[in-house]
Amino acid sequence: MIEFIIGSSLAASAGLNAWMPLFLLGLADRLIPAMELPSGWSWLSGDISLWVLGGLLVLEIVADKIPALDSINDIVQSILRPAAGGIAFGAGSSAQTVAVTDPASFFTDNAWVPIVTGIVIALVVHVVKATGRVAANAVTGGLAAPVLSTAEDGASFALAAAAILVPLIALALLIGLIVTAIVLVRRRSARKRVAAAG
């Protein structure tokens, strides 16, 4: 169960920012003795990977703050965020941590299952985020982009860091993210109904 929480939190983090969980997983593998990625995912902590992931992370953080560019970035990220979510779920759910003593017991023979699960979770989070961002940009003329982007980056960092360090906090954050998404979708539906009726 803890592996599912870790993987889901990392995939949701990737749905908000593709490179944040991958970069943090690589850093954690490199810097935290209690955290060790499986050999199949250890490339995330290599020098070249960390430099590339760090550069892509900075690029996404900057691009997401610019109103016109953030919509283009969301279109490009429609492929990258789910892929990153699959990698993050696969690497994170099978990583050896203090709390996880037998990571292989989570998905014994089906190595593809965590990757597909991560892709789906990240895609759902990305679609909700991108849809909300388009609506916010339309209403505010793009002025909300930097504020929303900063909140998304903070949530992505918090989810990924908590998943790596304290998975139970990640579960609470994940539940908070789901509740927030449901509330926002309901408010938007209610506004559409009011606008259609009036």
Biotite code that builds the C-alpha atoms (Angstrom):
import biotite.structure as struc

atoms = struc.array([
    struc.Atom([0.000, 0.000, 0.000], chain_id="A", res_id=1, res_name="MET", atom_name="CA", element="C"),
    struc.Atom([2.784, 2.441, 0.850], chain_id="A", res_id=2, res_name="ILE", atom_name="CA", element="C"),
    struc.Atom([4.331, 1.830, -2.574], chain_id="A", res_id=3, res_name="GLU", atom_name="CA", element="C"),
    struc.Atom([1.043, 2.800, -4.223], chain_id="A", res_id=4, res_name="PHE", atom_name="CA", element="C"),
    struc.Atom([0.914, 6.023, -2.187], chain_id="A", res_id=5, res_name="ILE", atom_name="CA", element="C"),
    struc.Atom([4.495, 6.865, -3.154], chain_id="A", res_id=6, res_name="ILE", atom_name="CA", element="C"),
    struc.Atom([3.952, 6.093, -6.838], chain_id="A", res_id=7, res_name="GLY", atom_name="CA", element="C"),
    struc.Atom([0.597, 7.896, -7.015], chain_id="A", res_id=8, res_name="SER", atom_name="CA", element="C"),
    struc.Atom([1.992, 11.008, -5.336], chain_id="A", res_id=9, res_name="SER", atom_name="CA", element="C"),
    struc.Atom([4.980, 11.095, -7.683], chain_id="A", res_id=10, res_name="LEU", atom_name="CA", element="C"),
    struc.Atom([2.752, 10.598, -10.735], chain_id="A", res_id=11, res_name="ALA", atom_name="CA", element="C"),
    struc.Atom([0.359, 13.341, -9.583], chain_id="A", res_id=12, res_name="ALA", atom_name="CA", element="C"),
    struc.Atom([3.387, 15.584, -9.056], chain_id="A", res_id=13, res_name="SER", atom_name="CA", element="C"),
    struc.Atom([4.444, 14.871, -12.654], chain_id="A", res_id=14, res_name="ALA", atom_name="CA", element="C"),
    struc.Atom([0.956, 15.833, -13.830], chain_id="A", res_id=15, res_name="GLY", atom_name="CA", element="C"),
    struc.Atom([1.619, 19.305, -12.426], chain_id="A", res_id=16, res_name="LEU", atom_name="CA", element="C"),
    struc.Atom([5.287, 19.581, -13.416], chain_id="A", res_id=17, res_name="ASN", atom_name="CA", element="C"),
    struc.Atom([6.850, 16.809, -15.502], chain_id="A", res_id=18, res_name="ALA", atom_name="CA", element="C"),
    struc.Atom([10.406, 17.205, -14.308], chain_id="A", res_id=19, res_name="TRP", atom_name="CA", element="C"),
    struc.Atom([9.989, 17.939, -10.590], chain_id="A", res_id=20, res_name="MET", atom_name="CA", element="C"),
    struc.Atom([9.475, 14.353, -9.332], chain_id="A", res_id=21, res_name="PRO", atom_name="CA", element="C"),
    struc.Atom([12.115, 12.898, -11.654], chain_id="A", res_id=22, res_name="LEU", atom_name="CA", element="C"),
    struc.Atom([14.688, 15.477, -10.562], chain_id="A", res_id=23, res_name="PHE", atom_name="CA", element="C"),
    struc.Atom([13.852, 14.960, -6.871], chain_id="A", res_id=24, res_name="LEU", atom_name="CA", element="C"),
    struc.Atom([14.003, 11.162, -7.243], chain_id="A", res_id=25, res_name="LEU", atom_name="CA", element="C"),
    struc.Atom([17.451, 11.462, -8.828], chain_id="A", res_id=26, res_name="GLY", atom_name="CA", element="C"),
    struc.Atom([18.661, 13.829, -6.107], chain_id="A", res_id=27, res_name="LEU", atom_name="CA", element="C"),
    struc.Atom([17.237, 11.624, -3.354], chain_id="A", res_id=28, res_name="ALA", atom_name="CA", element="C"),
    struc.Atom([18.952, 8.564, -4.777], chain_id="A", res_id=29, res_name="ASP", atom_name="CA", element="C"),
    struc.Atom([22.198, 10.520, -4.895], chain_id="A", res_id=30, res_name="ARG", atom_name="CA", element="C"),
    struc.Atom([21.992, 12.296, -1.527], chain_id="A", res_id=31, res_name="LEU", atom_name="CA", element="C"),
    struc.Atom([19.789, 10.321, 0.881], chain_id="A", res_id=32, res_name="ILE", atom_name="CA", element="C"),
    struc.Atom([21.373, 7.070, 2.085], chain_id="A", res_id=33, res_name="PRO", atom_name="CA", element="C"),
    struc.Atom([17.998, 5.568, 3.082], chain_id="A", res_id=34, res_name="ALA", atom_name="CA", element="C"),
    struc.Atom([16.614, 6.048, -0.446], chain_id="A", res_id=35, res_name="MET", atom_name="CA", element="C"),
    struc.Atom([17.840, 3.809, -3.227], chain_id="A", res_id=36, res_name="GLU", atom_name="CA", element="C"),
    struc.Atom([16.300, 3.518, -6.668], chain_id="A", res_id=37, res_name="LEU", atom_name="CA", element="C"),
    struc.Atom([16.201, 0.059, -8.245], chain_id="A", res_id=38, res_name="PRO", atom_name="CA", element="C"),
    struc.Atom([18.978, -0.620, -10.739], chain_id="A", res_id=39, res_name="SER", atom_name="CA", element="C"),
    struc.Atom([16.605, -0.195, -13.682], chain_id="A", res_id=40, res_name="GLY", atom_name="CA", element="C"),
    struc.Atom([15.858, 3.366, -12.596], chain_id="A", res_id=41, res_name="TRP", atom_name="CA", element="C"),
    struc.Atom([19.272, 4.367, -11.232], chain_id="A", res_id=42, res_name="SER", atom_name="CA", element="C"),
    struc.Atom([19.992, 6.343, -14.405], chain_id="A", res_id=43, res_name="TRP", atom_name="CA", element="C"),
    struc.Atom([17.837, 9.120, -12.867], chain_id="A", res_id=44, res_name="LEU", atom_name="CA", element="C"),
    struc.Atom([20.655, 9.924, -10.433], chain_id="A", res_id=45, res_name="SER", atom_name="CA", element="C"),
    struc.Atom([23.429, 10.041, -13.033], chain_id="A", res_id=46, res_name="GLY", atom_name="CA", element="C"),
    struc.Atom([25.264, 13.324, -13.612], chain_id="A", res_id=47, res_name="ASP", atom_name="CA", element="C"),
    struc.Atom([23.948, 13.836, -17.138], chain_id="A", res_id=48, res_name="ILE", atom_name="CA", element="C"),
    struc.Atom([20.381, 12.943, -16.134], chain_id="A", res_id=49, res_name="SER", atom_name="CA", element="C"),
    struc.Atom([20.393, 15.364, -13.210], chain_id="A", res_id=50, res_name="LEU", atom_name="CA", element="C"),
    struc.Atom([21.746, 18.194, -15.372], chain_id="A", res_id=51, res_name="TRP", atom_name="CA", element="C"),
    struc.Atom([19.214, 17.530, -18.143], chain_id="A", res_id=52, res_name="VAL", atom_name="CA", element="C"),
    struc.Atom([16.305, 17.117, -15.712], chain_id="A", res_id=53, res_name="LEU", atom_name="CA", element="C"),
    struc.Atom([17.374, 20.246, -13.815], chain_id="A", res_id=54, res_name="GLY", atom_name="CA", element="C"),
    struc.Atom([17.544, 22.253, -17.036], chain_id="A", res_id=55, res_name="GLY", atom_name="CA", element="C"),
    struc.Atom([14.147, 20.993, -18.192], chain_id="A", res_id=56, res_name="LEU", atom_name="CA", element="C"),
    struc.Atom([12.708, 21.755, -14.745], chain_id="A", res_id=57, res_name="LEU", atom_name="CA", element="C"),
    struc.Atom([13.918, 25.367, -14.890], chain_id="A", res_id=58, res_name="VAL", atom_name="CA", element="C"),
    struc.Atom([12.630, 25.707, -18.470], chain_id="A", res_id=59, res_name="LEU", atom_name="CA", element="C"),
    struc.Atom([9.177, 24.428, -17.505], chain_id="A", res_id=60, res_name="GLU", atom_name="CA", element="C"),
    struc.Atom([9.023, 26.629, -14.404], chain_id="A", res_id=61, res_name="ILE", atom_name="CA", element="C"),
    struc.Atom([9.849, 29.738, -16.456], chain_id="A", res_id=62, res_name="VAL", atom_name="CA", element="C"),
    struc.Atom([7.667, 28.871, -19.482], chain_id="A", res_id=63, res_name="ALA", atom_name="CA", element="C"),
    struc.Atom([4.668, 28.184, -17.274], chain_id="A", res_id=64, res_name="ASP", atom_name="CA", element="C"),
    struc.Atom([4.772, 31.708, -15.822], chain_id="A", res_id=65, res_name="LYS", atom_name="CA", element="C"),
    struc.Atom([4.400, 33.498, -19.176], chain_id="A", res_id=66, res_name="ILE", atom_name="CA", element="C"),
    struc.Atom([0.691, 33.815, -20.102], chain_id="A", res_id=67, res_name="PRO", atom_name="CA", element="C"),
    struc.Atom([0.794, 33.006, -23.845], chain_id="A", res_id=68, res_name="ALA", atom_name="CA", element="C"),
    struc.Atom([3.626, 30.519, -23.504], chain_id="A", res_id=69, res_name="LEU", atom_name="CA", element="C"),
    struc.Atom([1.949, 28.551, -20.703], chain_id="A", res_id=70, res_name="ASP", atom_name="CA", element="C"),
    struc.Atom([-0.827, 27.331, -23.021], chain_id="A", res_id=71, res_name="SER", atom_name="CA", element="C"),
    struc.Atom([1.725, 26.178, -25.598], chain_id="A", res_id=72, res_name="ILE", atom_name="CA", element="C"),
    struc.Atom([3.724, 24.566, -22.794], chain_id="A", res_id=73, res_name="ASN", atom_name="CA", element="C"),
    struc.Atom([0.602, 22.694, -21.619], chain_id="A", res_id=74, res_name="ASP", atom_name="CA", element="C"),
    struc.Atom([0.067, 21.320, -25.143], chain_id="A", res_id=75, res_name="ILE", atom_name="CA", element="C"),
    struc.Atom([3.681, 20.080, -25.329], chain_id="A", res_id=76, res_name="VAL", atom_name="CA", element="C"),
    struc.Atom([3.456, 18.732, -21.793], chain_id="A", res_id=77, res_name="GLN", atom_name="CA", element="C"),
    struc.Atom([0.350, 16.698, -22.698], chain_id="A", res_id=78, res_name="SER", atom_name="CA", element="C"),
    struc.Atom([2.748, 13.978, -23.829], chain_id="A", res_id=79, res_name="ILE", atom_name="CA", element="C"),
    struc.Atom([5.661, 14.653, -21.490], chain_id="A", res_id=80, res_name="LEU", atom_name="CA", element="C"),
    struc.Atom([3.790, 14.832, -18.172], chain_id="A", res_id=81, res_name="ARG", atom_name="CA", element="C"),
    struc.Atom([2.059, 11.435, -18.533], chain_id="A", res_id=82, res_name="PRO", atom_name="CA", element="C"),
    struc.Atom([5.360, 9.868, -19.651], chain_id="A", res_id=83, res_name="ALA", atom_name="CA", element="C"),
    struc.Atom([7.140, 11.432, -16.677], chain_id="A", res_id=84, res_name="ALA", atom_name="CA", element="C"),
    struc.Atom([4.317, 10.210, -14.437], chain_id="A", res_id=85, res_name="GLY", atom_name="CA", element="C"),
    struc.Atom([4.856, 6.664, -15.671], chain_id="A", res_id=86, res_name="GLY", atom_name="CA", element="C"),
    struc.Atom([8.584, 6.862, -15.016], chain_id="A", res_id=87, res_name="ILE", atom_name="CA", element="C"),
    struc.Atom([8.065, 8.500, -11.607], chain_id="A", res_id=88, res_name="ALA", atom_name="CA", element="C"),
    struc.Atom([5.474, 5.916, -10.514], chain_id="A", res_id=89, res_name="PHE", atom_name="CA", element="C"),
    struc.Atom([7.608, 3.037, -11.765], chain_id="A", res_id=90, res_name="GLY", atom_name="CA", element="C"),
    struc.Atom([10.779, 4.303, -10.120], chain_id="A", res_id=91, res_name="ALA", atom_name="CA", element="C"),
    struc.Atom([9.176, 5.565, -6.916], chain_id="A", res_id=92, res_name="GLY", atom_name="CA", element="C"),
    struc.Atom([6.866, 2.648, -6.211], chain_id="A", res_id=93, res_name="SER", atom_name="CA", element="C"),
    struc.Atom([9.702, 0.152, -6.521], chain_id="A", res_id=94, res_name="SER", atom_name="CA", element="C"),
    struc.Atom([12.398, 2.167, -4.746], chain_id="A", res_id=95, res_name="ALA", atom_name="CA", element="C"),
    struc.Atom([13.949, 0.796, -1.589], chain_id="A", res_id=96, res_name="GLN", atom_name="CA", element="C"),
    struc.Atom([13.187, 3.152, 1.277], chain_id="A", res_id=97, res_name="THR", atom_name="CA", element="C"),
    struc.Atom([13.163, 2.870, 5.042], chain_id="A", res_id=98, res_name="VAL", atom_name="CA", element="C"),
    struc.Atom([9.427, 2.073, 4.987], chain_id="A", res_id=99, res_name="ALA", atom_name="CA", element="C"),
    struc.Atom([9.505, -0.349, 2.041], chain_id="A", res_id=100, res_name="VAL", atom_name="CA", element="C"),
    struc.Atom([11.369, -3.573, 2.697], chain_id="A", res_id=101, res_name="THR", atom_name="CA", element="C"),
    struc.Atom([10.153, -5.628, -0.265], chain_id="A", res_id=102, res_name="ASP", atom_name="CA", element="C"),
    struc.Atom([9.393, -3.308, -3.177], chain_id="A", res_id=103, res_name="PRO", atom_name="CA", element="C"),
    struc.Atom([9.020, -6.198, -5.621], chain_id="A", res_id=104, res_name="ALA", atom_name="CA", element="C"),
    struc.Atom([5.958, -7.431, -3.721], chain_id="A", res_id=105, res_name="SER", atom_name="CA", element="C"),
    struc.Atom([3.896, -4.515, -5.035], chain_id="A", res_id=106, res_name="PHE", atom_name="CA", element="C"),
    struc.Atom([3.890, -5.561, -8.687], chain_id="A", res_id=107, res_name="PHE", atom_name="CA", element="C"),
    struc.Atom([5.563, -8.958, -8.784], chain_id="A", res_id=108, res_name="THR", atom_name="CA", element="C"),
    struc.Atom([5.504, -10.047, -12.388], chain_id="A", res_id=109, res_name="ASP", atom_name="CA", element="C"),
    struc.Atom([3.848, -7.133, -14.146], chain_id="A", res_id=110, res_name="ASN", atom_name="CA", element="C"),
    struc.Atom([6.579, -4.505, -14.428], chain_id="A", res_id=111, res_name="ALA", atom_name="CA", element="C"),
    struc.Atom([4.486, -2.483, -16.885], chain_id="A", res_id=112, res_name="TRP", atom_name="CA", element="C"),
    struc.Atom([1.555, -1.981, -14.494], chain_id="A", res_id=113, res_name="VAL", atom_name="CA", element="C"),
    struc.Atom([3.165, 0.790, -12.401], chain_id="A", res_id=114, res_name="PRO", atom_name="CA", element="C"),
    struc.Atom([4.229, 2.675, -15.512], chain_id="A", res_id=115, res_name="ILE", atom_name="CA", element="C"),
    struc.Atom([0.728, 2.572, -17.025], chain_id="A", res_id=116, res_name="VAL", atom_name="CA", element="C"),
    struc.Atom([-0.778, 3.504, -13.660], chain_id="A", res_id=117, res_name="THR", atom_name="CA", element="C"),
    struc.Atom([1.558, 6.496, -13.440], chain_id="A", res_id=118, res_name="GLY", atom_name="CA", element="C"),
    struc.Atom([0.720, 7.565, -16.987], chain_id="A", res_id=119, res_name="ILE", atom_name="CA", element="C"),
    struc.Atom([-3.015, 7.539, -16.227], chain_id="A", res_id=120, res_name="VAL", atom_name="CA", element="C"),
    struc.Atom([-2.654, 9.423, -12.925], chain_id="A", res_id=121, res_name="ILE", atom_name="CA", element="C"),
    struc.Atom([-0.378, 12.081, -14.441], chain_id="A", res_id=122, res_name="ALA", atom_name="CA", element="C"),
    struc.Atom([-2.635, 12.453, -17.494], chain_id="A", res_id=123, res_name="LEU", atom_name="CA", element="C"),
    struc.Atom([-5.736, 13.005, -15.357], chain_id="A", res_id=124, res_name="VAL", atom_name="CA", element="C"),
    struc.Atom([-3.950, 15.596, -13.195], chain_id="A", res_id=125, res_name="VAL", atom_name="CA", element="C"),
    struc.Atom([-2.534, 17.305, -16.297], chain_id="A", res_id=126, res_name="HIS", atom_name="CA", element="C"),
    struc.Atom([-5.924, 17.485, -18.053], chain_id="A", res_id=127, res_name="VAL", atom_name="CA", element="C"),
    struc.Atom([-7.594, 19.010, -14.977], chain_id="A", res_id=128, res_name="VAL", atom_name="CA", element="C"),
    struc.Atom([-4.693, 21.460, -14.562], chain_id="A", res_id=129, res_name="LYS", atom_name="CA", element="C"),
    struc.Atom([-4.567, 22.463, -18.244], chain_id="A", res_id=130, res_name="ALA", atom_name="CA", element="C"),
    struc.Atom([-8.354, 22.889, -18.463], chain_id="A", res_id=131, res_name="THR", atom_name="CA", element="C"),
    struc.Atom([-8.384, 25.030, -15.340], chain_id="A", res_id=132, res_name="GLY", atom_name="CA", element="C"),
    struc.Atom([-5.483, 27.079, -16.642], chain_id="A", res_id=133, res_name="ARG", atom_name="CA", element="C"),
    struc.Atom([-7.228, 27.845, -19.951], chain_id="A", res_id=134, res_name="VAL", atom_name="CA", element="C"),
    struc.Atom([-10.335, 28.987, -18.084], chain_id="A", res_id=135, res_name="ALA", atom_name="CA", element="C"),
    struc.Atom([-8.294, 31.117, -15.665], chain_id="A", res_id=136, res_name="ALA", atom_name="CA", element="C"),
    struc.Atom([-6.323, 32.703, -18.501], chain_id="A", res_id=137, res_name="ASN", atom_name="CA", element="C"),
    struc.Atom([-9.534, 33.511, -20.379], chain_id="A", res_id=138, res_name="ALA", atom_name="CA", element="C"),
    struc.Atom([-11.139, 35.133, -17.336], chain_id="A", res_id=139, res_name="VAL", atom_name="CA", element="C"),
    struc.Atom([-8.064, 37.069, -16.164], chain_id="A", res_id=140, res_name="THR", atom_name="CA", element="C"),
    struc.Atom([-6.456, 37.803, -19.524], chain_id="A", res_id=141, res_name="GLY", atom_name="CA", element="C"),
    struc.Atom([-3.461, 35.684, -18.541], chain_id="A", res_id=142, res_name="GLY", atom_name="CA", element="C"),
    struc.Atom([-2.750, 37.563, -15.310], chain_id="A", res_id=143, res_name="LEU", atom_name="CA", element="C"),
    struc.Atom([-3.443, 34.471, -13.209], chain_id="A", res_id=144, res_name="ALA", atom_name="CA", element="C"),
    struc.Atom([-0.811, 32.367, -15.018], chain_id="A", res_id=145, res_name="ALA", atom_name="CA", element="C"),
    struc.Atom([2.175, 33.214, -12.799], chain_id="A", res_id=146, res_name="PRO", atom_name="CA", element="C"),
    struc.Atom([0.176, 32.795, -9.578], chain_id="A", res_id=147, res_name="VAL", atom_name="CA", element="C"),
    struc.Atom([-1.374, 29.490, -10.633], chain_id="A", res_id=148, res_name="LEU", atom_name="CA", element="C"),
    struc.Atom([1.936, 28.226, -11.986], chain_id="A", res_id=149, res_name="SER", atom_name="CA", element="C"),
    struc.Atom([3.728, 29.025, -8.736], chain_id="A", res_id=150, res_name="THR", atom_name="CA", element="C"),
    struc.Atom([1.023, 27.201, -6.762], chain_id="A", res_id=151, res_name="ALA", atom_name="CA", element="C"),
    struc.Atom([1.281, 24.205, -9.114], chain_id="A", res_id=152, res_name="GLU", atom_name="CA", element="C"),
    struc.Atom([5.079, 24.115, -8.812], chain_id="A", res_id=153, res_name="ASP", atom_name="CA", element="C"),
    struc.Atom([4.790, 24.286, -5.021], chain_id="A", res_id=154, res_name="GLY", atom_name="CA", element="C"),
    struc.Atom([2.218, 21.475, -4.986], chain_id="A", res_id=155, res_name="ALA", atom_name="CA", element="C"),
    struc.Atom([4.374, 19.382, -7.324], chain_id="A", res_id=156, res_name="SER", atom_name="CA", element="C"),
    struc.Atom([7.426, 19.866, -5.113], chain_id="A", res_id=157, res_name="PHE", atom_name="CA", element="C"),
    struc.Atom([5.478, 19.146, -1.915], chain_id="A", res_id=158, res_name="ALA", atom_name="CA", element="C"),
    struc.Atom([3.913, 15.974, -3.344], chain_id="A", res_id=159, res_name="LEU", atom_name="CA", element="C"),
    struc.Atom([7.205, 14.616, -4.695], chain_id="A", res_id=160, res_name="ALA", atom_name="CA", element="C"),
    struc.Atom([9.266, 15.499, -1.618], chain_id="A", res_id=161, res_name="ALA", atom_name="CA", element="C"),
    struc.Atom([6.653, 14.073, 0.736], chain_id="A", res_id=162, res_name="ALA", atom_name="CA", element="C"),
    struc.Atom([6.374, 10.896, -1.340], chain_id="A", res_id=163, res_name="ALA", atom_name="CA", element="C"),
    struc.Atom([10.116, 10.381, -1.059], chain_id="A", res_id=164, res_name="ILE", atom_name="CA", element="C"),
    struc.Atom([10.547, 11.392, 2.588], chain_id="A", res_id=165, res_name="LEU", atom_name="CA", element="C"),
    struc.Atom([7.202, 10.917, 4.413], chain_id="A", res_id=166, res_name="VAL", atom_name="CA", element="C"),
    struc.Atom([4.630, 9.016, 2.323], chain_id="A", res_id=167, res_name="PRO", atom_name="CA", element="C"),
    struc.Atom([1.784, 9.522, 4.798], chain_id="A", res_id=168, res_name="LEU", atom_name="CA", element="C"),
    struc.Atom([2.060, 13.287, 4.354], chain_id="A", res_id=169, res_name="ILE", atom_name="CA", element="C"),
    struc.Atom([2.047, 12.670, 0.608], chain_id="A", res_id=170, res_name="ALA", atom_name="CA", element="C"),
    struc.Atom([-1.232, 10.781, 1.032], chain_id="A", res_id=171, res_name="LEU", atom_name="CA", element="C"),
    struc.Atom([-2.751, 13.768, 2.842], chain_id="A", res_id=172, res_name="ALA", atom_name="CA", element="C"),
    struc.Atom([-1.507, 16.117, 0.105], chain_id="A", res_id=173, res_name="LEU", atom_name="CA", element="C"),
    struc.Atom([-2.837, 13.795, -2.599], chain_id="A", res_id=174, res_name="LEU", atom_name="CA", element="C"),
    struc.Atom([-6.266, 13.705, -0.950], chain_id="A", res_id=175, res_name="ILE", atom_name="CA", element="C"),
    struc.Atom([-6.160, 17.513, -0.685], chain_id="A", res_id=176, res_name="GLY", atom_name="CA", element="C"),
    struc.Atom([-5.316, 17.770, -4.391], chain_id="A", res_id=177, res_name="LEU", atom_name="CA", element="C"),
    struc.Atom([-8.230, 15.491, -5.306], chain_id="A", res_id=178, res_name="ILE", atom_name="CA", element="C"),
    struc.Atom([-10.683, 17.413, -3.109], chain_id="A", res_id=179, res_name="VAL", atom_name="CA", element="C"),
    struc.Atom([-9.503, 20.742, -4.561], chain_id="A", res_id=180, res_name="THR", atom_name="CA", element="C"),
    struc.Atom([-9.920, 19.446, -8.123], chain_id="A", res_id=181, res_name="ALA", atom_name="CA", element="C"),
    struc.Atom([-13.442, 18.184, -7.371], chain_id="A", res_id=182, res_name="ILE", atom_name="CA", element="C"),
    struc.Atom([-14.446, 21.494, -5.768], chain_id="A", res_id=183, res_name="VAL", atom_name="CA", element="C"),
    struc.Atom([-13.085, 23.500, -8.717], chain_id="A", res_id=184, res_name="LEU", atom_name="CA", element="C"),
    struc.Atom([-14.809, 21.283, -11.289], chain_id="A", res_id=185, res_name="VAL", atom_name="CA", element="C"),
    struc.Atom([-18.127, 21.559, -9.404], chain_id="A", res_id=186, res_name="ARG", atom_name="CA", element="C"),
    struc.Atom([-17.831, 25.351, -9.158], chain_id="A", res_id=187, res_name="ARG", atom_name="CA", element="C"),
    struc.Atom([-17.118, 25.598, -12.855], chain_id="A", res_id=188, res_name="ARG", atom_name="CA", element="C"),
    struc.Atom([-20.122, 23.381, -13.665], chain_id="A", res_id=189, res_name="SER", atom_name="CA", element="C"),
    struc.Atom([-22.320, 25.481, -11.392], chain_id="A", res_id=190, res_name="ALA", atom_name="CA", element="C"),
    struc.Atom([-21.191, 28.683, -13.127], chain_id="A", res_id=191, res_name="ARG", atom_name="CA", element="C"),
    struc.Atom([-21.969, 27.185, -16.526], chain_id="A", res_id=192, res_name="LYS", atom_name="CA", element="C"),
    struc.Atom([-25.446, 26.173, -15.352], chain_id="A", res_id=193, res_name="ARG", atom_name="CA", element="C"),
    struc.Atom([-26.094, 29.674, -13.965], chain_id="A", res_id=194, res_name="VAL", atom_name="CA", element="C"),
    struc.Atom([-24.823, 31.281, -17.172], chain_id="A", res_id=195, res_name="ALA", atom_name="CA", element="C"),
    struc.Atom([-26.986, 28.968, -19.307], chain_id="A", res_id=196, res_name="ALA", atom_name="CA", element="C"),
    struc.Atom([-30.078, 29.633, -17.193], chain_id="A", res_id=197, res_name="ALA", atom_name="CA", element="C"),
    struc.Atom([-29.573, 33.407, -17.115], chain_id="A", res_id=198, res_name="GLY", atom_name="CA", element="C"),
])
